Every structure is written in structure tokens, then in C-alpha cells.
Amino acid sequence: MNHLWSQLVVNTVYRKKNKQAQLTPFELARGLRELRLNVWRQVKDAVLIAAGILCAGFGLKSFLLPTKFIDGGATGISLMISELTSFSLPVVLVLINIPFVLLGLIVIDRTFAFKASLAIIGLALCTAFFPFPDVTHDKLLVAVFGGFFLGAGIGLSVRGGAVLDGTEVLAIFLSRKSSLTIGDIILCFNILIFCVAAYLLSVETALYSVLTYLAASKTVDFIIEGIEEYTGVTIISVKNDLIRKMITDDMGRGVTVYRGKRGYGKSGETYDIDIVYTVITRLEVSRLNAAIERIDPNAFVVRNSVKDTKGGMIKKRRLH
């Protein structure tokens, strides 16, 4: 049974033209290993997204909604619309995020858009049906801890390959069309939201909402390593050519290849090797890690934070 399943997996992954061909033990083992990696990745992502939904739902229902505070981004817009109209928050959350999800389909990929859709719908259902307790009415505690749990939910969802707030997708898209950074766009977007909140709600509510946003932002920074807008990735692997092709062909990102030397052992023996360097957005880190793991689990990968970039493939989408 395992042998037949291995053949199915390998044939599916590598799309062999001759499906009756006998597979070597190495190909069977490789197919099973890739299956295990894919299953483990999907389970881990699902757990992170589910935990993110619960954290964000707790922050909304137990802290922000009872005191009528808002947050930044699409969530803040949803909270403000729900407060000023008779529309329920779950419905508004889904409707406001639909354009961002569709944009994510264009800017990133279908997998991200699918996960983001499930995460946003899950958050809407969570706020509609989960009986979270009303914790406190102290405004300062509400602003700080409401932002903390909401930020924790957003951060966990991003680590799972999805988003609960589509503002970042819009910021990535606009940054590729202009000289502004993602951080600048998000900041301007949120300043506009809080100015509108000060006019339509009250200045006090807007000021407390700024505290909520700051708490949420710092929590997201804490949960997601390399939270800066871009991440530089240096990859040292004997299968550097396959990794380079994966980054350029599958992910549509540019690479720089350095010629270097790799050394090991007490004698300091060295040999030449190509070093691959690329810059990606934080939403693509999980996808790149999984792809590298499939190609070469022994690859040496170094990630570092990049505040901003100019030119290259990072702000351009490859044309198919």
C-alpha cells in the first residue's frame, strides 16, 4: 500500500510522462518526504491561523467592541462602520476585506488569497458566535490589551500564510507602483482612519484607538520575526541552481548569485560554490522556506531585515 501511494505522490509531484515507469527507491523516498513536508506545513499553518482568529476575536469582543474603540487598517474601518450604522461587524469585516483579498490574488498568489479568505471568514464567524467574556471597561486597559490580542491574532495569521487585515496587501501593491515604502503607506492610511474617527466618533475615542493600534503593531512585530517590510535571504546550497530557478520561475523574484568558497573540517578544506541572494516580502517568507526545504533540507539559510528596496524584481510582478 505504501509503495502504491509513493508512486502516486511522486507521479503527481514530478508529473512523469510515463506513469507506468518503475520508480527508484530514492524517488519513492523523496516523494514520501515531500508529502510529509506538505502535510506538516498545511497543518502548522491551519493551527496558526486558527489561533490567530481566536486571539483577534477575543481582542475585539472582550475589549474593543464594548468600549467602541477601533483599530487601524481594514479592521478599524469595519469597527467604525459597524458603530455608525446598523450593519453587524461580522458582515462588514467580510465585505471590507473582499477587495483586499482579490488584490492579494493578483499581487501574491492564489494560495495566499485562499488562506486569507478562510481567515477573514473565520474571524467573522468567531465574532458572531463565540461567547467571549467582557473583561474590563477601564479605557487604558482596553486600549493596551485589546491591541495586544488583536495584534497577536494578526501576527499568528501572517505566520500561517494569511492575513486578517487586508491593508498590508494594498500597501504592497501601492509600493510597487510608487516610491513610497510599505510602512509609509500603512502609516498614511491609518492617520486618515483616525482623523475620520475623531470627527465621526470623538477625539477621546480616536486617541485611545491610536494606543490600540500601537499596541497591536508592536505585538505583531514581536510575534513575527523579520517583521520589517522586506527580508533579505542568503542561501548556500549545493543545489543552488535549482533554488535559483525556483525563486525566479515559481516566485517571480530576482536573485543575485555570488561566487564564494565553502569550507569545513579541521583541515579547512574549501571548494567553490554559488551563493544565492534574494529579497522578498514578509508574506513570502513561509513559502520560500518550504520550497528550500523541499529542494535541499541541508541548505544554509541566513535571513536579515531590509527596511526598503529600490528597483529590481521586488516591486515588479513578473509577466507570464
Long-range contacts (C-beta under 8 A, 24 or more apart in sequence): 2-32, 3-28, 5-32, 6-31, 6-32, 7-31, 9-34, 9-35, 34-294, 37-290, 37-293, 37-294, 38-290, 41-290, 44-160, 45-115, 45-160, 45-161, 45-162, 45-286, 46-160, 47-160, 48-156, 48-157, 48-159, 48-160, 49-115, 49-118, 49-119, 49-122, 49-156, 49-157, 49-160, 49-161, 49-162, 50-122, 51-153, 51-156, 52-119, 52-152, 52-153, 52-154, 52-155, 52-156, 52-157, 52-158, 52-159, 52-160, 52-162, 52-164, 53-119, 53-122, 53-123, 53-126, 53-153, 53-157, 53-164, 54-126, 54-130, 54-153, 55-149, 55-150, 55-152, 55-153, 55-156, 56-123, 56-126, 56-149, 56-150, 56-152, 56-153, 56-154, 56-157, 56-164, 57-123, 57-126, 57-127, 57-130, 57-132, 57-153, 58-132, 58-149, 58-153, 59-145, 59-146, 59-147, 59-148, 59-149, 59-150, 59-151, 59-152, 59-153, 60-89, 60-127, 60-146, 60-150, 61-127, 61-130, 61-132, 62-132, 62-133, 62-134, 62-135, 62-146, 62-149, 63-135, 63-136, 63-141, 63-142, 63-145, 63-146, 63-149, 64-142, 64-146, 64-150, 64-212, 65-89, 65-127, 66-134, 66-137, 66-142, 67-137, 67-139, 67-142, 67-146, 67-208, 68-201, 68-205, 69-139, 69-142, 69-143, 69-146, 69-205, 69-208, 69-209, 69-212, 70-193, 70-197, 70-201, 70-205, 70-209, 70-212, 71-146, 71-147, 71-150, 71-209, 71-212, 71-213, 71-216, 72-167, 72-186, 72-189, 72-190, 72-193, 72-194, 72-209, 72-213, 72-216, 72-217, 73-165, 73-166, 73-167, 73-168, 73-186, 73-189, 73-190, 73-193, 74-100, 74-165, 74-166, 74-167, 75-150, 75-164, 75-165, 76-190, 76-193, 76-194, 76-197, 76-209, 76-213, 77-193, 80-193, 80-196, 80-197, 80-200, 80-201, 83-201, 84-200, 84-201, 88-128, 89-124, 89-127, 89-128, 90-124, 90-125, 90-127, 90-128, 91-124, 93-120, 93-123, 93-124, 93-127, 94-120, 94-121, 94-124, 96-166, 97-165, 97-166, 99-166, 100-163, 100-166, 100-167, 100-169, 100-170, 101-166, 101-169, 103-166, 103-169, 103-170, 103-173, 104-163, 104-166, 104-169, 106-173, 106-317, 107-169, 107-172, 107-173, 107-176, 107-317, 108-169, 108-172, 108-283, 108-284, 111-161, 111-287, 112-161, 112-162, 112-283, 115-160, 115-161, 115-162, 116-162, 116-163, 116-166, 116-169, 118-162, 119-157, 119-160, 119-162, 119-163, 119-164, 120-163, 120-164, 120-166, 123-153, 123-164, 139-208, 140-208, 140-211, 142-208, 142-212, 143-208, 143-209, 143-211, 143-212, 143-215, 144-211, 144-212, 144-215, 145-215, 146-212, 146-215, 147-211, 147-212, 147-213, 147-214, 147-215, 147-216, 147-217, 147-219, 148-215, 148-216, 148-219, 150-212, 150-216, 150-219, 151-215, 151-216, 151-217, 151-218, 151-219, 151-220, 151-223, 152-219, 152-220, 152-223, 154-216, 154-220, 155-219, 155-220, 155-222, 155-223, 155-224, 156-223, 158-220, 158-224, 158-282, 158-283, 159-223, 159-224, 159-286, 160-286, 161-283, 161-286, 161-287, 163-283, 168-283, 172-281, 172-283, 175-229, 175-315, 176-315, 176-316, 176-317, 179-310, 181-229, 181-307, 181-308, 182-229, 182-281, 183-229, 224-282, 226-282, 226-285, 226-303, 226-304, 226-305, 227-282, 228-282, 228-305, 228-306, 228-307, 229-281, 229-282, 229-306, 229-307, 229-308, 230-279, 230-280, 230-281, 230-282, 230-305, 230-306, 230-307, 230-308, 230-309, 230-314, 231-279, 231-280, 231-281, 231-282, 231-285, 231-303, 231-304, 231-305, 231-306, 232-277, 232-278, 232-279, 232-303, 232-304, 232-305, 232-306, 233-277, 233-278, 233-279, 233-280, 233-285, 233-288, 233-301, 233-302, 233-303, 234-275, 234-276, 234-277, 234-301, 234-302, 234-303, 234-304, 235-275, 235-276, 235-277, 235-278, 235-292, 235-299, 235-300, 235-301, 236-260, 236-262, 236-273, 236-275, 236-276, 236-299, 236-300, 236-301, 237-276, 237-292, 237-295, 237-296, 237-298, 237-299, 237-300, 238-273, 238-296, 239-295, 239-296, 239-299, 240-273, 240-274, 240-275, 240-276, 241-274, 242-295, 242-296, 243-276, 243-291, 243-292, 243-295, 243-296, 243-299, 244-274, 244-276, 246-291, 246-295, 247-276, 247-278, 247-288, 250-291, 251-280, 251-284, 251-287, 251-288, 251-291, 252-313, 252-317, 252-318, 253-278, 253-279, 253-280, 253-284, 253-313, 253-314, 254-278, 254-279, 254-312, 254-313, 254-314, 279-306, 279-309, 279-312, 279-314, 280-314, 281-314
